[in-house]
Amino acid sequence: MELFSEIKNRYFRLMFRIINECAEGRTKSEILKIIDEGEFEQKVIGKNQKSFADFVLNKCGPDEDLNLLTEMDGMYYPSVGSFDKPENNRPPLPVRFSEIEKAWLKALLDKEGIKLILSKETFDKLQKELADTDTPIKDEYFEFTNRIKLPEIANQEAYEENFRLLLNAIIQEKPIRYNNIDRKGNIYKNRLALPISIEYSMRDGRFRVSMYLLDENRPIMANIFTLSGIRIVDEDVGIDRETAKKLLFEQKYSEEPIVLEVMDRKAAMERCFMCFSGMERTARSLGNNKYEIRLNYYLFEEENIIRNIISLGPYVKVISPQRIADEIVSRVKKAISLYNI
């Protein structure tokens, strides 16, 4: 077994993380938590039925211990590099990128919105370090389909400021107050929410924020460009980010999947897989160029799923649940009535 193969084994990155996080000292329980989050479910890996934790914490004997950590006064510190006292915290191990990772990073630097994520200092440093790196990942090699062309953001500066405020709120694990206008034009003022994560939608080319709405005790997803008046607050909301994430992923999962019947014409199956690429799904052939797709989803994704189904046109039929089929029929009828006016 290649315990520290950079390419073949996750334990290289796991040990890299442990050494870096132990630069300021970590307790045994903290190290065990890191290992539990990063190792395989099959924990026993040694010839004497030892675990990875045993190797890391030097519990296997002189011939098997990794000896990459040193215990001092109940705290563990890296054994690598120069180390005299715990207070002389060494810098973490440098990150080493493979050629593929460098090519990927170089391509990302040309993407729209990357400067929202990276500081100017980091962006300029990466530009300089990757100046001689060639990347085969170029937009002209890809054909993007099923994308929505939204109007240009009216106030780009406010949009970027919103992004940074939300990112800081997530990093600090603090709630926010904000105003919002939804797609129907409804106005919401001074809402209280705990931001959970930010994601990028390739379909509409916009960043969105997943939040736990404390006013109504439910998860929501909002377009960042529709938010205004965002401010980080120090209010005691009685819930932290990890708990909010747990509620989002465990309590808000749809009990019944959406079942679609797809006639594979005009690349309907390909478009389906692209629309629902971020979801848990299964597909099976029904014969005669027909397929069944089952979508398991979180309830806060339902609105976006309905819009995606409508965008796929007449080659997709909702088999169940009936309420989703009824909602789609209702929206299509409304759109037709508006068109006929």
Residue pairs with C-beta under 8 A, 6 or more apart in sequence:
1 9
1 45
2 8
2 9
3 9
3 11
3 12
4 11
4 12
4 15
5 12
6 12
6 96
6 98
7 98
10 38
10 39
10 40
11 39
11 52
13 38
14 34
14 35
14 38
14 39
14 52
15 56
15 66
15 68
16 93
17 34
17 38
18 26
18 31
18 34
18 35
18 56
18 68
18 69
19 68
19 69
19 78
19 80
19 92
19 93
20 92
20 93
21 30
21 34
22 31
22 69
22 76
22 77
22 78
23 77
23 78
23 89
23 90
23 91
23 92
24 89
25 75
25 76
25 77
25 86
26 34
26 75
26 76
27 74
27 75
27 76
28 57
28 74
28 76
31 53
31 56
31 57
31 69
31 76
32 53
35 52
35 53
35 56
39 52
43 51
43 52
43 53
44 50
44 51
45 51
45 52
45 55
46 54
46 55
46 60
46 64
48 60
48 64
50 59
50 60
50 64
53 59
54 60
55 64
55 65
55 66
56 66
56 68
56 69
57 69
57 71
57 76
58 65
58 66
58 67
58 69
58 71
59 65
67 79
68 78
68 79
68 80
69 76
69 77
69 78
69 79
70 76
70 77
70 78
70 79
70 83
72 86
73 86
75 86
77 83
77 86
78 90
80 93
81 90
82 90
83 90
97 105
99 133
102 130
102 133
102 135
103 133
103 134
103 135
103 136
103 137
104 135
104 137
105 126
105 130
105 133
106 130
106 133
106 134
106 135
106 137
107 135
107 137
107 138
108 114
109 123
109 126
109 127
109 130
110 139
112 205
113 200
113 207
114 123
115 123
116 160
116 163
116 164
116 207
118 126
144 202
145 267
145 271
145 274
146 203
146 271
146 274
146 275
146 311
147 202
147 203
147 204
147 205
148 203
148 204
148 205
150 204
150 205
150 206
153 159
153 225
158 228
159 224
159 225
162 224
162 225
162 227
162 228
162 230
163 198
163 207
163 224
165 176
165 230
165 231
165 232
166 176
166 195
166 198
166 209
166 224
166 230
167 198
168 232
169 175
169 176
169 195
169 232
170 195
170 196
170 197
170 198
170 241
172 232
173 240
173 241
174 194
174 232
174 233
174 234
175 192
175 193
175 194
175 195
175 214
175 232
175 233
175 235
175 237
176 192
176 193
176 194
176 195
176 211
176 230
176 231
176 232
176 233
177 190
177 191
177 192
177 229
177 230
177 231
177 233
178 190
178 191
178 193
178 227
178 228
178 229
178 230
178 231
179 187
179 188
179 189
179 190
179 191
179 227
179 228
179 229
180 187
180 188
180 191
180 222
180 226
180 227
180 228
181 187
181 188
181 226
182 188
182 226
189 229
190 229
191 213
191 215
192 213
192 214
192 215
192 233
192 235
192 237
193 211
193 212
193 213
193 214
193 215
193 220
194 211
194 212
194 214
194 237
194 239
194 241
194 244
195 209
195 210
195 211
195 241
196 209
196 210
196 211
196 212
196 219
196 241
196 244
196 245
196 248
197 209
197 210
197 245
198 207
198 208
198 209
198 210
198 224
199 207
199 208
199 209
199 210
200 206
200 207
200 208
201 207
201 208
203 275
206 223
206 224
206 225
207 223
207 224
208 221
208 222
208 223
208 224
209 221
209 222
209 224
209 227
210 219
210 220
210 221
210 248
210 300
211 219
211 220
211 221
211 222
212 218
212 219
212 220
212 239
212 244
212 247
212 248
213 219
213 220
214 237
214 239
218 252
218 300
219 244
219 247
219 248
219 252
219 298
219 299
219 300
220 300
221 300
221 301
221 304
248 298
248 300
249 298
252 298
252 299
252 300
253 296
253 297
253 298
253 299
254 296
254 297
254 298
254 299
254 302
256 320
256 321
257 294
257 295
257 296
257 297
258 294
258 295
258 297
258 305
258 309
258 318
258 320
258 321
258 324
259 292
259 293
259 294
259 295
259 318
259 319
259 320
260 272
260 292
260 293
260 294
260 295
260 309
260 316
260 317
260 318
260 319
261 286
261 290
261 291
261 292
261 316
261 317
261 319
262 268
262 269
262 272
262 290
262 291
262 292
262 293
262 315
262 316
262 317
263 289
263 290
263 315
263 316
264 289
264 290
264 291
264 315
265 289
265 315
266 315
268 312
268 313
268 315
268 316
269 283
269 291
271 312
272 293
272 312
272 316
273 283
275 308
275 311
275 312
276 293
276 295
276 305
276 308
279 295
279 296
279 297
279 301
279 305
280 295
280 296
280 297
281 293
281 294
281 295
281 296
282 293
282 294
283 291
283 292
283 293
283 294
284 291
284 292
285 291
286 292
292 319
295 305
297 305
302 324
306 324
306 327
306 328
306 331
309 316
309 318
309 324
309 328
310 328
310 331
310 332
318 324
318 325
318 328
319 325
